[in-house]
Amino acid sequence: MRPVQRAGLLRLLQERDSDGTTLLNRLKKPAKGPAWSHFKNLAKHLEWVDAYSGYPPA
């Protein structure tokens, strides 16, 4: 493991949110259920990415 990678992992244990939760604990939380609005936002984002990628949309 490179020193940069090790530092990144250690930062997950050291940095805390305003409520004292480590970033690692935030990563371990289960994902929320799917939502239609989230899907629509993701579709818009993918259209934006496709516009800058140089490839035609699928």
C-alpha positions in Angstrom: 0.0 0.0 0.0 1.4 3.4 -0.9 1.7 6.1 1.7 -1.0 8.2 0.0 -3.4 5.3 0.1 -2.6 4.6 3.8 -3.1 8.3 4.7 -6.5 8.2 3.0 -7.6 5.2 5.0 -6.4 6.7 8.2 -8.3 9.9 7.4 -11.5 7.8 7.4 -10.9 7.1 11.1 -9.7 10.5 12.2 -12.0 13.0 10.5 -15.4 13.3 12.1 -18.7 14.8 11.2 -20.4 17.5 13.3 -22.1 14.8 15.4 -18.8 13.0 16.1 -19.3 10.1 13.6 -16.2 9.0 11.7 -16.3 9.0 7.9 -15.8 5.2 8.1 -19.0 4.8 10.0 -20.8 6.9 7.4 -19.5 4.6 4.7 -20.8 1.5 6.5 -24.4 2.8 6.8 -26.7 0.9 4.5 -28.0 2.8 1.4 -31.4 4.3 1.4 -34.1 2.7 -0.7 -34.4 3.6 -4.4 -36.5 6.7 -5.2 -37.9 7.8 -8.6 -36.5 11.4 -8.0 -33.0 9.9 -7.5 -33.3 8.0 -10.7 -34.4 11.1 -12.6 -31.4 13.1 -11.2 -29.1 10.3 -12.2 -30.5 10.2 -15.8 -30.0 14.0 -16.1 -26.4 13.6 -14.8 -25.7 10.9 -17.4 -27.0 13.0 -20.2 -24.7 15.8 -19.0 -21.8 13.4 -19.0 -22.6 12.1 -22.4 -22.7 15.7 -23.8 -19.1 16.2 -22.8 -17.8 12.7 -23.6 -17.8 13.1 -27.4 -19.8 10.0 -27.8 -23.5 10.0 -28.9 -26.0 9.0 -26.2 -26.9 5.3 -26.0 
